[in-house]
Every structure is written in structure tokens, then in C-alpha cells.
Amino acid sequence: MSKTFYVTTPIYYVNDVPHIGHAYTTIAADVIARFKRLQGNKVFFLTGTDEHGQKIERTAESNGEKPIELADRVVKRFQNLSDALNITNDDFIRTTEERHRISVEEIFRRVEKAGDIYLSEYEGWYDVRNEAFITETQLEEIMDLPEEKRPIIEKVKEESYFFRLSKYQEPLLEYYKDHPDFVSPSYRLNEVVKFVEGGLRDLSISRTTFTWGIAVPGNPKHVIYVWFDALTNYLTGVGFPDNEKMLNANWPADVHLVGKDILRFHAVYWPAFLMSAGILLPKKVFAHGWWTVEGEKMSKSVGNVVDPYQVVEEFGADVFRYFLMREIPFGQDGDFSKNSIIARVNGELANGLGNLVSRTLGMIEKYFDGKVPEPGELKDEDESVRTKALSSVELVEKEMDEMAFHKALVSLWDFIGDVNKYVDESAPWILAKEKNEERLGTVLWTIVQAIGVVTILIYPFMPESAEKIWERLGSSQPLNSKLLSDAKEWGIVKSGQTVEKGQSLFPRFENK
Ligand code: MSP
């Protein structure tokens, strides 16, 4: 069986309800998954929740509920978010599932068998919020921060199993050298390399002071470290350890999407665990940036946490998706603000795309009774729209391969701009006045082909709007049966199809 394109999001902690950060990675993964399908690939797309660990145990305790009750309650918010955002994940993994326990135990055993686990004592600092052991260097950095910015850390002294991370310092550095694309963007790889070159100490991978987690095989006094547990989800989701067929069809993952704050876990610890267990490494870890909100860091105490459900309610899922993908280069930080959303809706969606579709379909209704006309002889300017369409498809493909979503959208909107210009220059309304029906038909036919191409290309970003436009174009085949190769064929919208102008696709918003 041919290998799928396997894309993952981080699995989200259930101590908190979904916010824009969660929505962002999940939407980006969905855009990739949809685009890969459009290119004709089989795709496996996994997301889920990270439900174990001290932080969740404590949150549950302070709510007066059991950890599993907390998880069962909050997980629904994450699962429903997939629907609200039109996410096409193939599976949703919860780390409290039986299949995951089996998988984590198996990885633990394999790493143990490789001689990479030993029992000792951990004495040092622990950051419960980030579920992270703090090294000496990190402790110094923390102490340099102003008090209000310091993470809450606790002194821990307990018996612990250790993973021989130090043994993997050289193999990891070698691996980064041989696979410069393993971590993207490239400036993030430099950070990772620097961190590893700074020296890797063995990593504590079990705890004894709480119980909410997966027990160490053979020593149930110990709970496996939540990151060891969580990272393994990427294997569990594709059938590890028993479903070899599924595993071979999907593993190694093509890309793990993560926020920059959790890159170290994915680009250092995870590959080291996998090397030890004798399992192939994922092909790429992509670290994206963080969103501030109206210029401020998002935090519960400031009370500015963006609820993705509210954004969907106010602007719709497509606008939200478009904004997140268009506003900033994937990898860099950005700011989320209502005015920026509104500016993009009014300028790019309503004026650019919406206007093109509605005036074109309006003219077909008016001049051709709603039926897509037959083209006559094509002139240079008509051929030039076709050439631009083709080169836009190729450009978008290249930019999507590089996960430069914003560039792909810029290229697409450049094309939309070109088409709008072609409409103005060809002035179909004048051709209609002159009763030049053949030329009028050719021009409208050309524009409608361009709209067909745009519809296919925006589908991964704005699935609802693309479906709507496709429906108005009157095709008898569903949009999801179309591939990118179809967009390269000029003539995807057939003469004789009945179009419908319909209501405005992207209503304008007033600035707030
Ligand atoms: N459970 C771990 C991940 C385990 S993966 C094996 C975790 N969960 S989390 O819920 O805290 O965070 C999930 C993601 O949200 C991270 O990738 C993080 O970078 C991202 N974000 C949290 N706040 C964010 C912003 N303000 N902006 C963008 N992404 C942000 O970490």
C-alpha cells in the first residue's frame, strides 16, 4: 500500500478549554491535509487530547472532580471545535484510551530493552504548568526574569526512572546535520542545535508523587512522565504496536505541527526516544509562532483569551481560517485583532473574491439567462488569463509545499486581482450594449474558468465558501471529487451549466 501523507497537531491539555492557539494549529493541519488530498494523496490527519499529568490531576482536584471526569467534560469542547472549524481529522486520540496505554507501555519496554532506562533519584525543579523538568541553565534564566514573569516551579526529590538522553547528543546532532529539513523554519533548527550542543543530561521519565498517568511496566509506584506518554500518541494513532499494516501505511509522520514553545520536546526528546526504540523518525517538525491579542499577550489573568467558538459565531469559520493563514507567515508571531480581520474581510474577501464572483455570475444571469456561454475564438488577453491561472496553480503548490500559507494566499489573490482587471478591461457591459454576443460569451466564459480555478485552490482554506461558489457555478459533480490537476485543465466550468448569483458571499463588516 502506498504511504499516506501523515500530519499531526499537538494533543491539547484538557485542564483548559480551547483557545485561538489550539484552533490555529488545528486549522493549519487541516489546510495541509485538504491540500494534500487535492493533490491526489492519501492523507492521515491526527489530533487529540493530552489528559494525564500532575497539572490535570491538580486542576481536577481543585474542581472537586476526578481527573477522568474533567477530561470527559473538556474533551467534548475540543471535539466539537473540529466540527465548528470544518476540520477533517481522520481520528481523535485521547491519551486515557486503552490503545494508548498499550502503546506507551510498549515504547517504554523497547527503550528499556535498549538499555536506555535506569532507576535513580531526581532532585531538582519542576514546572507543573509546562510539565517540564528544569535544568540548571533554565533555572538561572528563570531567576533572571522579573518575579511576575517567572513560571511557578517546585522543588522535587523523588525516586525516578531516567532515560539516557545524554547518549543521544551526538546521534541527534548528526541527524540534524544529515536532515537539515527535519526542523522548520530553519532558524528554529539553529536553536535546537544550540540547545543540544549545550549538552544533554539524562531525562527523568517517571514520577512517584502523583498517580494520574500510565504506570511504569513492572513498577506501578511510578507514573510515566507525561511528555513520554503524550509524544507516543503519534504512534498510537496509526496502530502502534500491533496493527502493522496501518503503521506501515502511515509511519513515519510527514509533519508534526507544534507551537514554538514545545519544539524541544518534539525535536530533541521525541527523536531520541524513537532512536532508542528503533523506530523511524518523523520527517519534519514545524514550529509555528504565537498570537498576541489586540497587542497583548493572551492570558487568563488579563482576561483576553480568544474563544474560537465566539470568533466563528461572529465571523464564520471560513473568515477565521482565512485570517489565521493569511495574516502572518507560518512560523512567525502575529497579532489577532478584530480590526485586522475586518480589514481583510472587506478588502480581500468582499471586494476581491466576492465581487468577482457576484458580478460575473450576475452578468451571466443577465445576458445569457444564467447559462454559461460557449466561448468563441480566444484572443491573446483571454489566453493570458489562462496562462496566469496555470502559473498560479504551480506557484501555490510550491508555496504550500514550503508551508508558506500566507504566500499561497497572496499568489491566489494576485491572480484574483488580475482577473478583476481583465473584467474591467474587457468591459462585458459595453460588449453587451454593442450586442457583440460572441465576444461577450468568450469573455464571460474565460472569467468563469478563472473562478473555477480559484474555487478549487481556496477549498483547503475556506471549504464552506468554496462549496458555495461551486454550487453557484452549477456543476453537476461535487467539489470534493475535483483534484488540483482538474484546476490545470482550462474549461472546468462547462458551457450550458446554470449559474446563480445568490446572496453576497462575504458581507462587509463595520470597523469597531
Ligand atoms: N499537551 C501539550 C502538547 C503535547 S504534544 C505531544 C501542550 N498542550 S497545550 O494545550 O498547552 O498547547 C497546545 C498548543 O497550543 C501548543 O502547540 C502551543 O504552542 C499552542 N499555543 C498556546 N498558546 C498559543 C498562542 N497564544 N498562539 C499560538 N499558539 C499557542 O502543550
Residues whose N, C-alpha, C, O or C-beta is under 5 A from the ligand:
A	BS01	MSP	P10 I11 Y12 Y13 G21 H22 D50 A230 L231 V258 G259 K260 D261 I262 G289 W290 W291 M298
